[in-house]
Amino acid sequence: MLVSIIVPVYNSPDTLQRCLDALSKQNLPPDICTEIILVNDDTHNKDLQLLCASYPNCTYICSDNNPNLARTMPFVWTRFPLGPGAARNSGVSISKGDYLLFTDADCIPEKDWIVQLLKPMLADPAIAAIKGAYRSTQPETVARFVQQEYAFKTHQMSKLSGIDFIDTYSAAFRRSIFLEHQGFNPHIKRNEDHELSFRVHQAGHKLAITLDARVAHQHVTTLTAYFRRKFELGVWKISVLVAHPNKTISDSHTPTAQRLQLLFGIIWGFSVLTALVQPTLATILLWCSAMLWLVACIPMTRWLLTYAPKLAGIGIGLLFIRTIAQILGLVWGCVTQLLPALIQRNAKS
């Protein structure tokens, strides 16, 4: 059985060689063979081809020069760099495996990563795609908090009877399902894996999670980078919600408490803006929304107290930063993506 592993690369992170080392040294049974497809999404980086050539099962491709891309994938993006979604599509278009595995260049898979991803899919033919989990040993406070964010979410997802969400830092798709649903939409530069997951799930396919398929990841380490990351995710979340408006209410990845934090954060911001016009109403809304926001932080705070007690004290502050960044990102996404989409839709009608 041939397994294809697609790794998109932009700006060649320092961990790339360790990523390829880990992928080429997996503990595999004799009936599983692998091919690694390294997709260069950076025209200024010419060293990737030499690096790839040092691994016998690694194939190099530049994401903008694949002649098969337009024929095999209806979603095509012409501006370079293409972005991770189109880069992955380009890698898939030259792959040969029946199973498509995805990870990122800043991830280092554990030695049994491939086996652990494939195990549930081989046992259950109904599983169309599966996601794994992050781990991190970084000492920085922000990175440790980010790791706990992911750990909390994956723990919650693992308790569900079914999920609708796959992250491509550690993921596997059946090739037939991936092609049936036309791959990633590269017009979405962030959260493109969320959008594909929702399409596959809404078509009636089963998605799954395993906490045993882990990759080590280098999370952001500064408050500025953390804010920027959450802002960008908020911006591109709008594109996903335009395509899947039913996911505005719920999805298996975003805890209810986090959605409530956003809601109460928006109300809090509205109360600040209306303070000069309706000071009494604004004061009531401000205090009520602030208290309810704190209540919505309880689940994550309890998680931190249990698994990372040293982070519990600053957890509220980082959750506040996350809320503000995501709200601002959603607002900017509405201006730059939702509004143009509505204008275009009205023009066509």
MOKAPE-V923088 format. One record per residue. N is the residue number from 1. RES is the residue in one letter. OMEGA is omega in radians with two decimals (none if undefined). Layout:
n & res & omega
N & RES & OMEGA
N & RES & OMEGA
This chain:
n & res & omega
1 & M & -3.13
2 & L & 3.12
3 & V & 3.12
4 & S & 3.13
5 & I & -3.09
6 & I & -3.12
7 & V & 3.05
8 & P & -3.09
9 & V & 3.01
10 & Y & -3.11
11 & N & 2.99
12 & S & 3.13
13 & P & -3.10
14 & D & -3.08
15 & T & -3.01
16 & L & -3.12
17 & Q & 3.09
18 & R & 3.07
19 & C & -3.14
20 & L & 3.06
21 & D & -3.11
22 & A & -3.13
23 & L & -3.10
24 & S & -3.11
25 & K & 3.13
26 & Q & 3.03
27 & N & -3.04
28 & L & 2.99
29 & P & -3.05
30 & P & -3.07
31 & D & 3.12
32 & I & 3.04
33 & C & -3.08
34 & T & 2.91
35 & E & 3.10
36 & I & 3.12
37 & I & -3.12
38 & L & -3.07
39 & V & -3.14
40 & N & 3.12
41 & D & -3.09
42 & D & -3.08
43 & T & -3.07
44 & H & -3.10
45 & N & -3.12
46 & K & -3.09
47 & D & -3.07
48 & L & -3.14
49 & Q & 3.11
50 & L & 3.11
51 & L & -3.13
52 & C & -3.10
53 & A & -3.14
54 & S & 3.10
55 & Y & -3.00
56 & P & -3.09
57 & N & -3.08
58 & C & 3.09
59 & T & -3.12
60 & Y & 3.02
61 & I & 3.03
62 & C & -2.93
63 & S & -3.09
64 & D & -3.08
65 & N & -3.11
66 & N & -3.09
67 & P & -3.14
68 & N & -2.99
69 & L & -3.07
70 & A & -3.10
71 & R & -3.02
72 & T & -3.11
73 & M & -3.13
74 & P & 3.13
75 & F & -3.14
76 & V & 3.13
77 & W & -2.97
78 & T & -3.10
79 & R & -3.10
80 & F & 0.00
81 & P & -3.06
82 & L & -3.04
83 & G & -3.02
84 & P & -3.12
85 & G & 3.13
86 & A & 3.10
87 & A & 3.10
88 & R & 3.09
89 & N & 3.14
90 & S & 3.09
91 & G & 3.14
92 & V & -3.04
93 & S & 3.09
94 & I & -3.11
95 & S & -3.10
96 & K & -3.03
97 & G & 3.04
98 & D & 3.08
99 & Y & -3.13
100 & L & 3.13
101 & L & -3.11
102 & F & 2.93
103 & T & -3.08
104 & D & -3.07
105 & A & 3.10
106 & D & 3.11
107 & C & 3.11
108 & I & -3.10
109 & P & 3.03
110 & E & -2.99
111 & K & -3.14
112 & D & -3.07
113 & W & -3.11
114 & I & -3.12
115 & V & -3.10
116 & Q & 3.08
117 & L & -3.05
118 & L & -3.03
119 & K & 3.13
120 & P & -3.11
121 & M & 3.10
122 & L & -3.14
123 & A & -3.08
124 & D & -3.13
125 & P & -3.13
126 & A & -3.12
127 & I & -3.13
128 & A & -3.12
129 & A & -3.10
130 & I & 3.11
131 & K & 3.09
132 & G & -3.03
133 & A & 3.03
134 & Y & 2.81
135 & R & 3.13
136 & S & 3.06
137 & T & -3.13
138 & Q & -3.11
139 & P & -3.06
140 & E & -3.06
141 & T & -3.11
142 & V & 3.13
143 & A & 3.12
144 & R & 3.11
145 & F & 3.12
146 & V & 3.11
147 & Q & 3.12
148 & Q & 3.03
149 & E & -3.13
150 & Y & -3.14
151 & A & 3.12
152 & F & -3.10
153 & K & -3.12
154 & T & 3.07
155 & H & 3.12
156 & Q & -3.13
157 & M & -3.10
158 & S & -3.14
159 & K & -3.11
160 & L & 3.11
161 & S & 3.10
162 & G & 3.14
163 & I & 3.13
164 & D & -2.90
165 & F & 3.11
166 & I & 3.03
167 & D & -3.06
168 & T & 3.01
169 & Y & 3.09
170 & S & -2.99
171 & A & 3.05
172 & A & 3.06
173 & F & 2.91
174 & R & -3.07
175 & R & -3.10
176 & S & -3.14
177 & I & -3.14
178 & F & -3.13
179 & L & 3.11
180 & E & -3.10
181 & H & 2.91
182 & Q & 3.04
183 & G & -3.12
184 & F & 3.02
185 & N & -3.03
186 & P & 3.05
187 & H & 3.06
188 & I & -3.00
189 & K & 3.01
190 & R & 3.14
191 & N & 3.14
192 & E & 3.09
193 & D & 3.07
194 & H & -3.07
195 & E & 3.10
196 & L & 3.12
197 & S & -3.12
198 & F & 3.12
199 & R & -3.11
200 & V & -3.13
201 & H & -3.12
202 & Q & 3.07
203 & A & 3.08
204 & G & -3.13
205 & H & -3.10
206 & K & 3.03
207 & L & -3.06
208 & A & 3.11
209 & I & 2.98
210 & T & 3.12
211 & L & -3.08
212 & D & 3.13
213 & A & -2.97
214 & R & 3.00
215 & V & 3.03
216 & A & -3.06
217 & H & 3.07
218 & Q & 3.13
219 & H & 3.07
220 & V & -3.02
221 & T & -3.11
222 & T & 3.12
223 & L & 3.13
224 & T & 3.13
225 & A & 3.11
226 & Y & 3.12
227 & F & -3.12
228 & R & -3.13
229 & R & -3.13
230 & K & 3.09
231 & F & -3.12
232 & E & 3.11
233 & L & 3.09
234 & G & 3.13
235 & V & -3.05
236 & W & 3.04
237 & K & 3.14
238 & I & 3.12
239 & S & 3.12
240 & V & -3.11
241 & L & 3.04
242 & V & 3.13
243 & A & -3.08
244 & H & -3.06
245 & P & 3.13
246 & N & 3.14
247 & K & 3.05
248 & T & -3.08
249 & I & -3.09
250 & S & 2.91
251 & D & -3.01
252 & S & -3.08
253 & H & -3.05
254 & T & -3.14
255 & P & 3.10
256 & T & -3.13
257 & A & 3.13
258 & Q & 3.08
259 & R & 3.11
260 & L & 3.07
261 & Q & 3.10
262 & L & -3.13
263 & L & -3.12
264 & F & 3.05
265 & G & 3.10
266 & I & 3.11
267 & I & 3.11
268 & W & 3.11
269 & G & 3.10
270 & F & -3.13
271 & S & 3.10
272 & V & -3.11
273 & L & -3.09
274 & T & -3.05
275 & A & -3.10
276 & L & -3.09
277 & V & -3.13
278 & Q & -3.03
279 & P & -3.12
280 & T & 3.11
281 & L & -3.13
282 & A & 3.14
283 & T & 3.13
284 & I & -3.13
285 & L & -3.11
286 & L & -3.10
287 & W & -3.14
288 & C & -3.12
289 & S & 3.12
290 & A & 3.14
291 & M & 3.13
292 & L & 3.08
293 & W & 3.11
294 & L & 3.09
295 & V & 3.14
296 & A & 3.11
297 & C & -3.05
298 & I & -3.11
299 & P & -3.14
300 & M & 3.12
301 & T & 3.10
302 & R & 3.10
303 & W & 3.14
304 & L & 3.13
305 & L & -3.11
306 & T & -2.96
307 & Y & 3.12
308 & A & -3.01
309 & P & -3.14
310 & K & 3.13
311 & L & -3.04
312 & A & -3.09
313 & G & -3.12
314 & I & -3.09
315 & G & -3.13
316 & I & 3.13
317 & G & 3.13
318 & L & 3.05
319 & L & 3.09
320 & F & 3.09
321 & I & 3.11
322 & R & -3.13
323 & T & -3.13
324 & I & -3.12
325 & A & -3.12
326 & Q & 3.11
327 & I & 3.11
328 & L & 3.09
329 & G & 3.11
330 & L & 3.12
331 & V & -3.13
332 & W & 3.08
333 & G & 3.08
334 & C & -3.12
335 & V & -3.00
336 & T & -3.07
337 & Q & -3.11
338 & L & -3.11
339 & L & 3.08
340 & P & 3.13
341 & A & 3.12
342 & L & 3.13
343 & I & 3.13
344 & Q & 3.13
345 & R & 3.12
346 & N & 3.13
347 & A & 3.14
348 & K & -3.14
349 & S & none
